[in-house]
């Protein structure tokens, strides 16, 4: 371990300041002339230097789970999800009765399939080993956010197509995309938690310490919005064929609202990378305006004879309203982030 030492800052050329790197550190990390190093300015103003071959992952985290066939199978799902999010690399599951029940085995397999990078590497009648093959450096927070939001917009697209065509296939695709969003959500959670204890990884994947809580809220907002859109598709799928065919008459009305929702969701995520207070405020007002429109549509009195259809139309509008409401925390976080590095605020 290299102790803290004082080094003099020297001038190089007309405006460049230089400080030499400790020889012991250079030797320890195997740094050669011409290689690049990573620099990170921490929240307290300190500067951290990372070598290019920095070891991001520490020792593999392993855990053993012994479970009885008498427990509710959903418990093992929650355990596997929780251990995945906490960053465990290997999970060994043993049956207390020396034989997994069918329900328990099915839940274990379903859980593993729904988590990116997790695979069953060993399976016996009473023992299962789950291994992570994730490289956390490959998943930056920005890339995960972009994938989440793109899938959310695709859900709205397929929801619109499902109504336009009276198609169960397109509506089912909406639900499948929600499952993919869940997979990305759990991965993003895992990345955030790993970033809390590994600042090198946090730097590599673009997670600032001050933004950890905000990022957690962001991904949860998108996941909850996806849940609402998926429920809208389920409401439509519950209709009998003749009613699903009849709802095509209302596609123009639905499509206008869905297109507005898509645009506003896009605006909400884009202002995260802006530092324009006025632009962010405009996105916030857009969200509130669309919310008022959607709640008015959801509570509108119709003169239709088919009450079942009325209920579903109102329900879909209400689901869209709830999805848009989930976007508001994203814009609020964007507003707060725009003030993080501000020395002076001028409002005109």
N, C-alpha and C positions, 0 to 999 in steps of 0.2 A: 504494500500500500504506500503510495507516494504522499509524503506530508506536504502541508501547505507551505509554499515558499514565495518570496517576493521577487519579481523580475521587473527590470526597468523597461519602460516603453521607449522605443527609439524611433527616430524619424528616418524614413526612407524616401528619397526623392523630395518633391516639393510639398506633397500633401498626405502621403501615406505614412501611417504609424504602424510599427511592427513590434512584436514581442516573440522571443524564441520559445520553443517548446522544450520541456524538460527531457534530457537525453534518456533518463531512466524510463520515462513513460513511453517515449518513441520506440525504445527497444522492446519494452514489454508488449506493446500492441502490434509490433512488427510494421511500423509505418516507414515507407520509403519516400525518397524525394520524388516529386511529381504527382504523388497521389493526392486525392481530395479528402478533406475532413469536413464533418458536419458541425455547424455552429448553431447554437440555440440560445436565444436571449430569454431567460426565465422571468417570471412575473416580478421577482424581487430585484431585477436589474442585473443579476449575475449572468456571466457568459459560460456556457458549457460547450466543450469540444468533444466530438465523438469520432473515432477512427472509422475508416470505410468498412473494416471487417468486424465491426462491433458485434458481439454475440447478443442477439436480441432475446433469445429464449434461455431461461435458466434450466434447472433440473426439471425433468418431467414430473408433473403432479399426478399421483395415482391414488386410487381409493377402492376399498372393497365394500360391497353392499350385500348383506345377507337378508333375504326377503322370504316371507311365508306366502304360500298360496292362498291363505285365508284373508289377506288384505285386499282392499279394493284395487283392481288393476291400474286405475288412474294414478295411484300413488307412485308407482314406478315411473310413469311418464313424467310426473313433476320432479322426481328425484333426478332422472337423466337430464332433463332440461336445465335444472338448477346447477348440476355439476358441469354441464357444458358451458353455461353462462359464466360460471366461476373460474373457468379456464383449466379444468382438469383434462389431462391428456390420455389417461387410461382409466377405465372403470371395469372392475371385475364384479360380476353379479353371481351370487350363489343361491341356490334354492335350499331353504331350511328343511324341506321334506325330501331333498335329493331328487326331485323331479318337478320341473316347471309345469304349471297348469297351462292349458291351451290359451286361456285368456291372457295370462301373464306373459307368455311367450310372444303372443301376437302384439301386445302393447309394447314390449321391449323392441321388437322389430320395427313397428310403426314409428316409435320415437326416434330410433337411430336414423331411419330413412328421412325423417323430417328435419335433420340437422346437417348443415353443410360441413363436410370434412370428417364426419364421424362414420366409422364402419365397424361391423362385427368381424373380428379377426379370428376368434375361437368360439365354437358353439358345441356344447354337449347337452345331454338331457338335464343336467343340474348345474351347468356353469356356462356363462357367456362373458367374453372379454370384448370390450368396446375400445377402439383406439382412435385417437385424433390424428389426421394426416394434414392438418391445417398449417400453412405458413402464414403467420399473422402479418408479416410485412407486405404480403400481396394484396391486402384489403385496406385501402385508405378510407378514412371516414367520409371524405367527399365522394369517392366512388360508390360507397354503400348507400349514401343519401341519394345520389343520382339514380341508382338502380331501384331503390325503394319508390321514389317519386315517379319514375318512368313506368313502373309496374302499376302504380296507382292510376296514372292517366290511361294506361291500357285497359284497366278494369272498367273505367268509365266508357271507353270506346266500345268494348264488347257488350256492356250493358245497353248502350244505345242501339247497337246492331241487333241484340236480342229482342228489343222492343220493336224495332223496325221490321224485322223478318218474322217475328213471333217464333224465334228459334231457341229451343232448349239447349242446343249445342253451344251457341254463343253465350248464353246465360251461365252454362256450366263452366265455360272457359273463364268467366269472371270469377267464379269461385276458386278455380285452380290457381289463378293469379294471386288470389288472396293467400293461398297456402304458400306460394313462393315468397310473398312479402313476409309471412311469418318466419320462414327460414332465414331470410336476410335480417330480419329484426333480431332474432336470437344471436346471429353472428355478430351484428353490430354491438349488441349488449356485451358479448364476450370480449370484443375488441376494446370497448370502453373500460371494462373492469381490469383487463390486462394492462391497459395504459395507466391505470392508477398506481400500480406497483412497479411498472417498468417504464421509466421516463424516456429511455432510448427508443423503445417501441412507439411510445406516444409521439415522439418527434418524427419518426419514420412515417407514421400513418396520418400525421396532421391533426393531432388532438392536443390542444392547449389545456393546461390544468384548469385555468379559469373557465373553460368552456365545457368541462366534463358534464356538469349537471344540465346545462343547456342542450348538449347533444343527446343526453338521455331523454329529455322532454321531446326533442325533435323526432326521434325515431318512434317514440311511443305515440305521438300525435299522428304520424303517418300510418302506423299499424292499426290504430283505432279507427281512422278514416276508412281504411281498407275493410275493416270489419263491417262498417255501416253499408258500404257499397255491396259487399258480399251478401249481407242480409237482404238488401233490395233485390238482388238476383234470386235469392231463395224465396222471397215473397212472390215473385213472378213465376218461378218454377212450380209453386204450389197451386197455381191456377189450372183448371182443366183445359184441355186443348182448345175448346171453342172460345173460352174467355181470353186465353193467350193470343188467339188469332184476332179477337175483337180489339184488343189493346193496341194493335198496330195503328188504329185510327188516331191515337193520341201521340203518335211518334213525334210529329213536328213540335208539339208543346214540350215533350220530354227532351227532345234533342237540343232545343234552345237552352234549356236549363243545364243539361249535361255539358254542352259546349262552354257555357259561361263558367261552370264549375271547373272544367279542365284548364281554362285560361287563368282563372284566379289561383288555382293550386300551383300552376306554373309560376305565376308572379310571386306567390308567397315564398317559394323555395329560392327563386332567383335573387330576391332582395337580401337574402342571407349574406351574399358576397358583396353587397353594396354598403356604402357608408353615407348614403344620401337620405337624410331624415325625411325630406318631403316625399321622395319616391316610396319609402317604406310606409309613410303615413297614408299615401294614396292606396297602397295595397291593403292596408287595414280597413280603409273606408269601403273599398270594393267588396271585401269579405262581408262586412256588416250589411251592405246594400243587398247582396245576393241572399244573405240569411233572411232578410225581411221578405224578399220575393218568394223564397222557398217556403217559409212558414205560412205565408198568405195562400200559396197554392195547396199546402197540406191541409189547411183548415177551410178551404173554399167549399161552399155548398153547391152540389151538382143536382141536376134533375134527372139523372140516369135511373133507369129501372133496375139495373143490375147492381145490387148493393155490394156483392162480393167484389166486383170490379172497382167500385167507388173506394172501398176500403184499401185495396191494393194500390190504386193510384195515389191515394193520400199517404199510404205507408212509404211508397218509393220516394215521394217528395220529402217526407220527413227524414228518411234515411240520408238523402242528399243534403238536407239542412244540417243534420248531425255531422256529416263528413266535413262540410265546410266549416262548421263550428270548431272542429278539431284542428283546423289550420291556423286559427287565431294565435295560439301560443308560439307558432313558428315566426309569425310576423313580429310579435312582441319581443322574441329573442333577437331577431334581426335588428330591431330598434335599439335594444340594450347594447348589442355588440357594436353598433355604429358609434356608440359613445365611449367605448373602452379606451381608445387611445387619443381621445379628443382633448386638446388643451384649451380650446375656446369654442363656444357655440354661438353662432350668429343666426338668428331666425328673422327672415324678411318676408 
